[in-house]
């Protein structure tokens, strides 16, 4: 009888407490500490851009967001394939390494595209705006902006 009671208590604790702990950690993933950014750092939306500059940035963001989304989807697919090969007992080391290289290549293309995006935005900003801008290359900012799959 004591074993059933212990099992019931453990089951209750796992089903009630564990999800709360897991979801609490997941909720913090996209956040960044305020201490990571300079006090004067501002996103593009708060730089006081002219209508013409804002439209140019909107076009750049639209162009890159479509491409970045495509690469993120491709990266996620390749990561699933890599995971599948890792779990396949018939797969040899060469197959695993080939899939891993594909994942790395897509990830590198994705990072290069992020830099290209920022360089184009940088070309539009005035020197004063550039000094205030929070570029996503800031070490703490990049984790929240990229949200890698």
LINFENVEN-V944166 format. One record per run of one state. SS is the DSSP state (h for helix, s for strand, l for the rest). FROM is the first residue (numbers start at 1). TO is the last residue. If there is no record, write none. Layout:
BEGIN
ss/from/to
SS/FROM/TO
SS/FROM/TO
END
This chain:
BEGIN
ss/from/to
l/1/1
h/2/27
l/28/33
h/34/36
l/37/41
s/42/42
l/43/43
h/44/46
l/47/50
h/51/87
l/88/92
h/93/124
l/125/126
h/127/132
s/133/133
l/134/140
h/141/146
l/147/149
END
